[in-house]
Amino acid sequence: MDTLLRLKQVLEATKLSKTGLYQMIRLGAFPRQRRLAGGRSVCWNSRDVQEWIASRPLAHPNISEAQSGSEKQVIRTRTRL
């Protein structure tokens, strides 16, 4: 069974603003939320959110150089849009 994520959790996981998230939903670029019983609360399927995150292109690689003896090693870290 998939976990349900609340708005705060989705915003933390995606690094989107609330406005940006809802704009992407309107454009069909982000999974739609689901209403919980009572009608005011919404949630997202964690699998849908994780698949969306995994599908995002890299914004730009952060490159940092680390010294290892006399050779330099380039370490690339991923940054999502």
C-alpha positions as CSV (number, residue, x, y, z in Angstrom):
1,M,0.0,0.0,0.0
2,D,1.3,3.4,-1.0
3,T,1.8,6.1,1.6
4,L,-0.2,9.4,1.4
5,L,1.7,12.7,1.6
6,R,0.2,15.9,2.9
7,L,0.9,19.3,1.3
8,K,3.8,20.2,3.6
9,Q,5.5,16.8,2.9
10,V,5.1,17.3,-0.9
11,L,6.5,20.8,-0.7
12,E,9.5,19.6,1.3
13,A,10.2,16.7,-1.0
14,T,9.8,18.6,-4.3
15,K,11.3,22.0,-3.1
16,L,8.4,23.7,-4.9
17,S,6.5,26.6,-3.5
18,K,2.8,26.1,-2.8
19,T,1.9,28.4,-5.7
20,G,4.4,26.7,-8.1
21,L,3.0,23.2,-7.1
22,Y,-0.6,24.2,-7.9
23,Q,0.4,25.9,-11.1
24,M,2.1,22.7,-12.2
25,I,-1.0,20.7,-11.3
26,R,-3.2,23.1,-13.4
27,L,-0.8,22.6,-16.3
28,G,-0.9,18.8,-15.9
29,A,2.9,18.7,-15.1
30,F,2.4,17.3,-11.6
31,P,0.2,14.5,-10.2
32,R,-3.2,15.7,-9.0
33,Q,-4.0,15.8,-5.3
34,R,-6.7,13.6,-3.8
35,R,-9.3,14.8,-1.4
36,L,-9.5,13.1,2.0
37,A,-12.8,12.4,3.8
38,G,-14.3,15.7,5.0
39,G,-13.5,17.5,1.7
40,R,-11.0,20.2,2.9
41,S,-7.8,18.1,3.3
42,V,-5.8,16.9,0.3
43,C,-3.0,14.4,-0.1
44,W,-0.8,12.9,-2.8
45,N,0.2,9.3,-3.5
46,S,3.9,9.0,-2.4
47,R,4.7,6.8,-5.4
48,D,3.4,9.4,-7.8
49,V,5.4,12.1,-6.2
50,Q,8.6,10.0,-6.1
51,E,8.2,9.1,-9.8
52,W,7.7,12.8,-10.6
53,I,10.9,13.7,-8.7
54,A,12.8,10.9,-10.5
55,S,11.6,12.1,-13.9
56,R,12.9,15.7,-13.4
57,P,15.9,16.8,-15.4
58,L,18.9,18.1,-13.6
59,A,18.9,21.9,-13.2
60,H,22.7,22.1,-13.3
61,P,25.3,19.9,-11.8
62,N,27.1,21.4,-8.8
63,I,30.7,20.7,-9.2
64,S,33.1,20.8,-6.3
65,E,36.7,19.9,-6.4
66,A,38.4,17.9,-3.7
67,Q,42.1,17.3,-3.4
68,S,43.2,13.7,-3.2
69,G,47.0,13.7,-3.0
70,S,48.2,15.3,-6.2
71,E,45.2,14.4,-8.2
72,K,41.9,16.3,-8.3
73,Q,38.6,14.6,-8.1
74,V,35.5,16.2,-9.4
75,I,32.4,15.4,-7.5
76,R,29.1,16.1,-9.1
77,T,26.0,16.4,-7.0
78,R,22.5,16.4,-8.4
79,T,20.3,19.5,-8.1
80,R,16.6,19.1,-9.2
81,L,14.6,21.9,-10.8
